[in-house]
Amino acid sequence: MGADRLGSIPSSPTKENLKNAPINSVLSALGAETGLNIVTGPGIKGKVTVSLKDVSPFEALKAVIKASGYDFSYDNNIVKVSAPEYKDRISQEQGIITKTFALNYISPDD
């Protein structure tokens, strides 16, 4: 997350009480409250119920994204929200490739 901009995000507490609201609308509203640009990728859909009190708008934004099962990245005042199945594709577009290898027949001392 780009800490270069994080310090200027409003931190005054917010209060949100929403029931079965479209997640894209909730993200847009929290984006407007934080002053951040929100970009949602394919697969970001559904409804969310939010009951938050005395948390910063950015923390509320993170909570809604994570509780909905989505991932996000932050860079240059832009929060990019993606469904887990699209995360690898976005990482590759940004020049980041993550690979996991299972090692067989090797001891921790090697």
RABEL-V444952 format. One record per run of one state. SS is the DSSP state (hx for helix, st for strand, lp for the rest). FROM is the first residue (numbers start at 1). LEN is the number of residues. If there is no record, write none. Layout:
<<SS,FROM,LEN> <SS,FROM,LEN>>
This chain:
<<lp,1,2> <hx,3,4> <lp,7,6> <st,13,10> <hx,23,12> <lp,35,2> <st,37,4> <lp,41,6> <st,47,10> <hx,57,11> <lp,68,2> <st,70,6> <lp,76,2> <st,78,6> <hx,84,10> <lp,94,17>>
